[in-house]
Amino acid sequence: MLTSLVRVLACATVALAPVEGYLLRLHGQSAKVVPATLIAVWLFSLLRNRRLPAPHPLHLLLALLAAVLLATSAVHAAEPFTFEYLVRWAPFLVVTVVLADVAAREVPVRALLAAVVAGAVAAAAGGLLSVAGGELRATGPLEDPNDLAFFLVAALPLLVALPVSGRSRIVPLVLGAVLVAGSLATFSRGGGIALACALAWLILRRALPVRAVVVTAAVTGLAALVFSQVAHAELERALQEKSHIAGTNADTRMLRWQAAARMLADDPVLGVGPGGFRQQYAAASHNAEVDEQTPVAHNLFIEVAAELGLPGFALLIAVVAVGFVASERALRLGADRRQVVAVQAALIAVLVASIFLSEQYYLPLWSLVAIAVALEQRARKERRCAFST
């Protein structure tokens, strides 16, 4: 009974992440209910079974990152955004540990990957419906189209890890077409670059036939052609708006990256604290954006470096590196090749998209690292069992 509950909660946690905007419209705290319940049930399970999670370098890195967060938050406790953003960081560190543990034991990795895809497909459908409802760019469950694209391109590579046979082979193609169409409807350039990098990795590692890419692209292209004929005027307005926004974004992002670099140079050890970029942006940029005084940096890496200093930045990079190293070890230990390469491709999509977006407060980065570690632990356990028999 407890195992089944953990499985449901873990899958629900990753599935609901892309549609959290819908949950927030119901209640401001509703998006936190399922992850909080998962953490509580996981802790109860540990206590009842009198065990600890299998030790892994990921745990040490997350503990050190938490220590850096607490240290820089203490130094910048008087700043208005510090506590708010510290509270935003903490659940992701805990959920990463929880997902890595349950995916290595109770929850099949394939079930988690399927849940990620299901949630992203629902978000993509919501985004397409928002366009049909008059929005120029797909938003659906999220306010920012770029954030929606981030979730969709992170989920799309995981389709190759799902089992298909016979007539069911058409299912991943249809789901892939929905995800690609939803991503295209956001007009996110960063999302497009991230998707291209992920697909290149899948093809390079021979986890995805070129034919499947061509078929999915053809289906998506046909749908786009039909849409362009039906809604020609709306598409033209959307392209004009995106063209205007793209030029503005290029200028503002450069201003913000330069401001973040100044913040890091002023305090390379502990940074400006969680949320400190927003607080200090106007001063660091010399009030370069009069109409935007408290923005985000639109770059995960630069923003984390500015707020947590070089130690925090190095630890975050180390967390991601552990995910890649764990996945390669899992491959050498005999783990399912499609699952491993799919998770790697999804991580690549997340990292590339994060060059243009501040996505440390969304689940894909953390859940994919957790799944990569779980793949290694499962493969190691299966190897020990094989040797013992």
C-alpha positions in Angstrom: 0.0 0.0 0.0 2.8 2.5 1.0 4.8 1.5 -2.1 1.8 2.2 -4.4 1.2 5.5 -2.7 4.9 6.5 -3.3 4.6 5.5 -6.9 1.5 7.6 -7.5 2.9 10.6 -5.7 6.3 10.5 -7.5 4.6 10.2 -10.9 2.1 12.9 -10.0 4.9 15.2 -8.9 6.7 15.2 -12.2 3.5 15.1 -14.3 1.9 18.1 -12.6 5.1 20.3 -12.8 4.4 21.5 -16.4 0.8 22.4 -15.6 1.4 24.1 -12.3 -0.1 27.3 -13.7 -3.5 25.6 -13.8 -3.1 24.5 -10.2 -2.1 28.0 -9.1 -5.3 29.4 -10.6 -7.2 27.1 -8.2 -5.2 28.1 -5.2 -1.9 29.8 -4.6 -0.4 26.8 -2.7 -2.1 23.9 -4.6 1.0 23.2 -6.7 2.9 22.3 -3.5 0.5 19.7 -2.1 1.6 16.7 -4.1 5.4 17.2 -3.7 4.9 18.0 0.0 2.9 14.8 0.4 5.5 12.8 -1.4 8.2 14.1 0.9 6.1 13.3 4.0 5.3 9.8 2.8 8.9 9.2 1.9 10.1 10.2 5.3 7.5 8.0 7.0 8.7 5.1 4.8 12.3 5.7 5.9 11.3 5.7 9.5 9.1 2.7 9.3 11.8 0.6 7.5 14.6 2.1 9.5 16.8 2.8 6.6 18.6 5.7 4.9 18.9 6.4 1.2 21.8 4.6 -0.5 24.7 7.1 -0.2 25.7 8.9 -3.4 27.9 11.9 -4.3 24.7 13.7 -5.3 23.7 13.9 -1.6 27.0 15.5 -0.6 26.7 18.1 -3.4 23.1 19.0 -2.5 24.1 19.3 1.2 26.9 21.6 0.3 24.7 23.7 -2.0 22.2 23.9 0.9 25.0 25.1 3.1 26.0 27.8 0.6 22.3 28.9 0.3 22.0 29.2 4.1 25.3 31.1 4.4 24.6 33.7 1.7 21.0 34.0 3.0 22.3 34.8 6.4 24.6 37.4 5.1 21.8 39.0 3.0 19.0 38.4 5.4 17.9 42.0 5.4 17.3 42.0 1.6 13.6 41.9 0.7 13.7 38.8 -1.7 16.2 36.6 0.3 13.8 34.5 2.3 11.3 34.2 -0.5 13.9 32.8 -2.9 15.5 30.6 -0.2 12.1 29.0 0.3 11.9 28.5 -3.4 15.3 26.7 -3.6 14.8 24.4 -0.6 12.0 22.1 -2.0 14.0 21.4 -5.2 17.0 20.1 -3.2 14.8 17.9 -1.1 12.7 16.6 -4.0 15.9 15.7 -5.9 17.0 13.4 -3.0 13.5 11.9 -2.7 13.1 11.2 -6.5 16.5 9.7 -6.7 15.8 7.4 -3.8 12.3 6.3 -4.8 13.2 5.9 -8.5 16.1 3.6 -7.4 13.7 1.5 -5.3 9.9 1.7 -5.4 9.1 3.6 -8.6 10.0 2.2 -12.1 12.0 4.7 -14.0 9.9 4.1 -17.1 6.8 5.1 -15.1 8.4 8.4 -14.1 9.5 9.1 -17.7 6.0 8.4 -18.9 4.6 10.8 -16.3 6.9 13.5 -17.4 5.8 13.1 -21.0 2.1 13.0 -20.0 2.4 16.2 -18.1 4.2 17.9 -21.0 1.7 16.7 -23.6 -1.1 18.1 -21.4 0.8 21.4 -21.2 1.4 21.4 -24.9 -2.3 20.8 -25.6 -3.1 23.7 -23.2 -0.7 25.9 -25.1 -2.2 25.1 -28.5 -5.7 25.7 -27.1 -4.5 29.1 -25.9 -3.5 29.9 -29.4 -6.8 28.7 -30.7 -8.4 31.0 -28.2 -6.7 34.1 -29.5 -3.3 34.2 -27.9 -0.5 35.1 -30.3 2.0 32.8 -28.6 1.2 29.5 -26.8 1.1 29.9 -23.0 -1.6 27.6 -21.6 -0.6 26.6 -18.1 2.3 29.0 -17.8 2.4 32.8 -18.2 5.7 32.9 -20.2 5.8 31.1 -23.5 9.5 30.5 -23.1 8.9 28.6 -19.8 6.3 26.4 -21.6 8.8 25.7 -24.4 11.4 24.7 -21.7 9.1 22.0 -20.3 8.1 20.7 -23.7 11.7 20.3 -25.2 12.8 18.7 -21.9 10.1 16.1 -22.2 10.3 15.3 -25.9 13.5 13.3 -25.9 12.0 11.0 -23.2 9.6 9.6 -25.8 12.4 7.3 -27.1 12.6 5.6 -23.7 8.9 4.5 -23.7 8.2 1.0 -25.0 6.4 0.6 -28.3 5.4 -2.3 -30.5 3.2 -3.0 -33.4 0.5 -0.4 -34.0 1.3 1.4 -30.8 4.4 2.9 -32.6 2.1 5.6 -33.9 1.5 6.8 -30.4 5.0 8.3 -29.7 4.9 10.0 -33.1 1.6 11.6 -32.4 2.8 12.7 -28.9 6.0 14.0 -30.4 4.1 16.0 -32.9 2.0 17.5 -30.2 5.1 18.5 -28.2 6.9 19.9 -31.2 3.8 21.8 -32.3 3.3 23.2 -28.8 7.0 24.2 -28.7 6.8 25.9 -32.1 3.7 27.8 -31.1 5.6 29.4 -28.3 8.0 31.0 -30.9 10.8 30.4 -28.4 14.2 30.5 -30.1 16.0 29.1 -27.1 13.5 26.2 -27.0 14.2 25.5 -30.7 17.9 25.5 -30.2 17.6 23.2 -27.2 15.3 20.8 -29.1 17.8 20.7 -32.0 20.7 19.9 -29.6 18.6 17.1 -27.9 17.7 15.5 -31.2 21.3 15.7 -32.4 22.4 13.8 -29.3 19.7 11.1 -29.7 20.7 10.6 -33.3 24.4 10.7 -32.5 24.0 8.1 -29.8 21.8 6.0 -32.1 18.8 6.1 -29.8 16.5 7.7 -32.4 16.2 6.8 -36.1 16.5 9.7 -38.5 13.3 8.3 -40.1 11.3 9.0 -36.9 12.5 12.6 -36.8 11.5 13.1 -40.5 8.1 11.6 -39.9 7.4 13.7 -36.8 8.7 16.8 -38.6 6.4 16.0 -41.6 3.4 15.6 -39.4 4.1 18.8 -37.5 4.9 20.7 -40.7 1.6 19.6 -42.3 -0.3 20.7 -39.2 1.6 24.0 -39.2 0.7 24.5 -42.9 -2.9 23.9 -42.3 -2.9 26.3 -39.3 -1.1 28.9 -41.4 -3.8 28.8 -44.0 -6.6 28.8 -41.5 -5.2 31.6 -39.3 -2.9 33.5 -41.7 -3.6 36.9 -40.2 -3.0 35.7 -36.6 0.2 34.0 -37.6 1.5 37.1 -39.3 0.8 39.2 -36.2 2.5 36.6 -34.0 5.6 36.6 -36.1 5.7 40.4 -36.1 5.3 40.5 -32.3 8.0 37.9 -31.9 10.3 39.8 -34.2 9.9 42.9 -32.1 10.3 41.0 -28.9 13.3 39.2 -30.1 15.2 42.4 -30.8 14.3 43.8 -27.4 15.2 40.6 -25.6 18.7 40.5 -27.2 19.4 43.9 -25.9 17.9 43.5 -22.4 19.5 40.1 -21.9 22.9 41.5 -22.6 22.3 44.3 -20.1 21.2 41.8 -17.5 24.1 39.5 -18.1 26.5 42.4 -17.7 24.8 43.5 -14.5 25.1 39.9 -13.1 28.8 39.8 -14.0 29.3 43.0 -12.0 27.5 41.5 -9.0 29.7 38.4 -9.2 32.8 40.5 -9.5 31.8 42.6 -6.4 31.2 39.5 -4.3 32.5 36.3 -5.8 32.3 34.2 -2.6 28.7 34.5 -1.5 27.2 36.5 -4.2 24.2 38.9 -3.6 22.0 36.2 -2.0 18.9 34.3 -3.3 16.8 36.8 -5.2 19.5 39.4 -4.9 19.8 39.8 -8.7 16.3 41.3 -8.7 17.0 43.6 -5.8 20.3 44.9 -7.1 19.7 44.9 -10.8 18.7 48.6 -11.1 21.9 49.7 -9.3 24.2 47.2 -11.0 22.8 48.1 -14.5 22.9 51.9 -13.7 19.1 51.9 -14.2 19.4 50.7 -17.8 15.8 49.5 -17.9 13.6 52.2 -16.4 10.4 50.1 -16.9 11.9 46.9 -15.4 13.5 47.3 -12.0 13.4 43.8 -10.7 13.8 41.3 -13.5 15.4 37.9 -13.7 18.7 37.4 -15.6 17.3 35.1 -18.3 20.3 32.8 -17.8 20.3 30.2 -15.1 24.1 30.0 -14.9 24.8 33.7 -14.7 22.0 34.3 -12.2 23.1 31.5 -9.9 26.7 32.7 -10.0 25.7 36.3 -9.2 23.4 35.2 -6.3 25.3 32.3 -4.8 28.8 33.2 -5.7 31.4 31.0 -7.4 31.0 28.1 -4.8 27.3 27.9 -5.3 27.7 28.0 -9.1 30.4 25.3 -9.0 28.2 23.1 -6.9 25.2 23.5 -9.3 27.5 22.5 -12.2 28.8 19.6 -10.2 25.2 18.4 -9.5 24.5 18.4 -13.3 27.9 16.7 -14.0 27.0 14.0 -11.5 23.8 13.3 -13.4 25.8 12.8 -16.7 28.5 10.7 -15.0 25.8 8.5 -13.2 24.0 8.0 -16.5 27.2 6.9 -18.3 28.0 4.5 -15.4 24.5 3.1 -15.7 25.1 2.5 -19.4 28.3 0.6 -18.7 26.6 -1.4 -16.0 23.9 -2.6 -18.4 21.0 -0.2 -17.9 18.5 0.3 -20.7 20.3 2.2 -23.4 17.2 4.1 -24.6 16.4 5.3 -21.1 19.9 6.5 -20.4 20.4 8.3 -23.7 16.9 9.8 -23.5 17.6 11.2 -20.0 21.0 12.6 -21.2 19.3 14.3 -24.2 16.6 15.8 -22.0 19.4 17.1 -19.7 21.1 18.7 -22.7 17.9 20.3 -23.7 17.5 21.7 -20.2 21.0 23.1 -20.1 20.8 24.7 -23.5 17.4 26.3 -22.8 18.8 27.6 -19.5 21.3 29.7 -21.3 18.4 31.9 -22.3 16.1 31.4 -19.3 16.3 31.4 -15.5 14.9 27.9 -14.9 16.5 26.8 -11.6 13.0 27.1 -10.0 11.4 24.5 -12.3 11.5 20.8 -11.8 13.1 19.3 -15.0 16.7 20.1 -14.1 16.4 18.5 -10.7 14.1 15.5 -11.7 16.4 14.5 -14.6 19.5 14.5 -12.4 17.6 12.4 -9.9 16.5 9.9 -12.5 20.0 9.7 -13.9 21.3 8.8 -10.4 18.5 6.3 -9.9 19.4 4.6 -13.2 22.9 4.1 -12.0 21.8 2.7 -8.6 19.3 0.3 -10.2 21.9 -0.9 -12.7 24.5 -1.4 -9.9 21.9 -3.3 -7.8 21.0 -5.6 -10.7 24.7 -6.2 -11.4 25.2 -7.3 -7.8 22.2 -9.6 -7.9 23.4 -11.2 -11.1 26.8 -11.9 -9.6 25.3 -13.2 -6.4 23.2 -15.8 -8.3 
